[in-house]
Amino acid sequence: MNRTYKINLRKEEEGGYTVFVPSLPGCITYGENVDEAISMAKEAIELYIEELEDRGEFIPDDSNVLEYSLNLAAV
């Protein structure tokens, strides 16, 4: 089954990127660069899903999520 997941990468001051998977609470990982961060995110998502499957729990994904970024001017 194909599932879609949005990931957020936050560049850290000390270097590297922290990755958050919003639809999977607590699914957070880190990579030294963008490519490694994405690779680590894929692995973290796979492990998270495996754990949900083992527990017989619902597996959420982002296939029906619309994402948009807003830029607001400072007041």
Backbone bond lengths (Angstrom), bond angles and torsions (degrees), N, CA, C in turn:
res aa  C-N    CA-C-N  psi(-1)  N-CA   C-N-CA  omega(-1)  CA-C   N-CA-C  phi
1 M - - - 1.446 - - 1.523 109.56 -
2 N 1.318 115.37 134.78 1.462 120.43 177.14 1.515 110.05 -88.04
3 R 1.309 115.73 133.73 1.464 122.20 176.03 1.517 108.26 -127.84
4 T 1.320 115.18 150.37 1.456 121.49 -179.78 1.523 109.48 -114.04
5 Y 1.323 116.72 133.90 1.460 121.54 178.13 1.517 109.95 -134.26
6 K 1.313 114.82 130.65 1.461 120.89 172.81 1.526 106.90 -88.14
7 I 1.318 115.43 140.91 1.462 120.09 177.04 1.518 108.63 -125.47
8 N 1.319 115.74 147.55 1.457 121.93 175.86 1.517 107.94 -114.12
9 L 1.328 116.68 127.30 1.452 121.87 177.73 1.522 108.24 -107.52
10 R 1.316 115.96 126.33 1.465 120.41 177.52 1.517 108.57 -113.76
11 K 1.334 115.62 121.17 1.464 120.45 178.58 1.526 108.61 -71.66
12 E 1.324 116.26 128.59 1.454 121.79 -177.66 1.526 110.52 -94.31
13 E 1.323 116.14 146.38 1.466 121.45 -178.93 1.521 112.25 -58.50
14 E 1.338 116.29 -37.84 1.462 120.47 -178.24 1.525 112.46 -81.46
15 G 1.335 115.97 -1.08 1.457 121.46 179.49 1.519 111.10 109.88
16 G 1.295 115.64 158.12 1.448 121.18 179.18 1.519 112.14 81.74
17 Y 1.324 114.85 -176.68 1.460 121.81 -175.39 1.517 110.42 -135.86
18 T 1.317 115.55 132.31 1.455 121.60 170.70 1.519 106.95 -92.70
19 V 1.330 115.74 136.23 1.462 121.48 -177.57 1.526 109.74 -115.38
20 F 1.334 116.02 131.91 1.456 123.61 177.17 1.519 108.55 -117.33
21 V 1.319 116.73 140.69 1.465 122.59 175.38 1.532 106.03 -113.95
22 P 1.336 117.85 95.28 1.462 121.02 -171.86 1.526 115.42 -55.37
23 S 1.308 118.67 -35.89 1.469 119.53 -176.98 1.532 113.22 -80.14
24 L 1.337 116.84 -6.86 1.466 121.69 178.65 1.534 108.30 -122.07
25 P 1.326 117.28 88.13 1.468 120.94 -175.89 1.524 112.83 -51.87
26 G 1.326 115.19 129.51 1.455 120.42 179.29 1.511 114.50 84.70
27 C 1.323 117.46 -2.09 1.461 120.59 178.71 1.531 107.61 -85.70
28 I 1.328 115.02 96.49 1.460 123.01 -175.66 1.520 107.72 -134.14
29 T 1.328 116.21 139.97 1.459 119.97 177.97 1.525 108.48 -147.29
30 Y 1.323 116.72 -173.97 1.458 121.89 -173.50 1.526 109.26 -148.18
31 G 1.328 115.58 147.56 1.453 121.35 173.19 1.516 110.78 -142.59
32 E 1.308 116.32 150.49 1.470 121.64 -179.50 1.524 112.44 -67.60
33 N 1.346 116.65 -28.50 1.464 121.40 178.06 1.533 107.65 -142.63
34 V 1.320 117.37 176.24 1.458 121.14 -175.36 1.522 111.22 -60.65
35 D 1.322 117.72 -45.87 1.469 120.19 -179.03 1.521 111.76 -61.08
36 E 1.327 116.85 -44.37 1.457 120.11 179.15 1.529 110.65 -66.64
37 A 1.323 117.19 -38.94 1.467 120.98 179.39 1.529 110.54 -61.85
38 I 1.313 117.42 -42.50 1.465 121.40 178.55 1.527 110.57 -65.83
39 S 1.316 116.82 -42.40 1.464 121.07 177.83 1.532 110.79 -62.21
40 M 1.315 116.37 -42.74 1.466 120.80 179.09 1.530 110.42 -66.58
41 A 1.327 117.01 -35.72 1.466 120.92 177.90 1.524 110.41 -63.66
42 K 1.327 116.63 -43.38 1.461 120.32 178.76 1.523 110.45 -59.26
43 E 1.319 116.72 -45.64 1.462 120.95 179.64 1.531 110.93 -63.78
44 A 1.342 116.97 -43.46 1.465 120.65 -179.70 1.525 111.26 -63.33
45 I 1.326 116.98 -40.75 1.469 121.61 178.61 1.529 110.02 -63.79
46 E 1.316 117.01 -45.37 1.464 120.84 179.59 1.527 111.24 -59.72
47 L 1.323 117.32 -43.51 1.466 121.05 179.19 1.523 111.30 -67.03
48 Y 1.320 116.73 -39.45 1.467 121.77 178.69 1.524 110.02 -61.99
49 I 1.337 116.23 -47.01 1.470 121.04 179.55 1.524 110.42 -62.48
50 E 1.321 116.60 -42.49 1.465 120.81 179.01 1.529 110.50 -58.07
51 E 1.321 116.46 -42.29 1.460 120.82 178.97 1.536 111.00 -64.58
52 L 1.336 117.04 -43.56 1.464 120.27 177.64 1.530 111.05 -61.79
53 E 1.327 116.61 -42.24 1.470 120.71 178.37 1.524 110.86 -61.15
54 D 1.337 116.42 -44.50 1.457 120.81 -179.74 1.530 111.65 -60.14
55 R 1.326 116.03 -32.73 1.467 121.22 -179.81 1.524 112.38 -87.21
56 G 1.329 116.63 -7.76 1.458 120.71 -177.68 1.512 112.81 72.07
57 E 1.321 117.01 26.07 1.462 121.91 -177.48 1.525 111.39 -93.43
58 F 1.321 115.26 160.56 1.457 123.21 176.17 1.528 109.51 -61.85
59 I 1.332 116.26 140.01 1.461 121.46 179.17 1.529 108.33 -110.59
60 P 1.331 116.85 105.35 1.461 119.66 179.88 1.525 111.15 -75.96
61 D 1.311 116.00 158.67 1.465 120.98 170.18 1.520 108.69 -151.65
62 D 1.309 116.16 -178.26 1.463 121.78 -175.35 1.519 113.02 -107.49
63 S 1.328 117.68 22.19 1.465 119.34 -176.32 1.528 112.90 -64.14
64 N 1.330 118.08 -22.88 1.463 121.12 179.71 1.525 112.49 -112.17
65 V 1.323 117.12 20.56 1.457 121.55 -177.65 1.522 109.96 -102.45
66 L 1.310 115.26 130.06 1.458 121.66 173.88 1.516 107.17 -101.44
67 E 1.313 116.72 130.49 1.459 120.14 -177.63 1.518 109.39 -118.37
68 Y 1.325 114.55 139.36 1.459 120.59 178.83 1.512 107.73 -147.57
69 S 1.320 116.93 141.60 1.470 121.37 177.84 1.519 109.54 -105.44
70 L 1.316 115.23 134.26 1.460 121.51 177.46 1.522 109.20 -109.45
71 N 1.310 117.39 136.86 1.452 122.69 172.15 1.506 107.65 -109.64
72 L 1.327 117.12 122.47 1.456 121.25 -179.63 1.521 109.20 -110.90
73 A 1.304 115.01 136.38 1.457 120.29 178.12 1.532 108.79 -75.10
74 A 1.317 116.78 142.89 1.463 121.24 177.61 1.523 108.97 -65.12
75 V 1.316 115.33 142.82 1.472 121.01 -178.81 1.489 110.13 -86.61
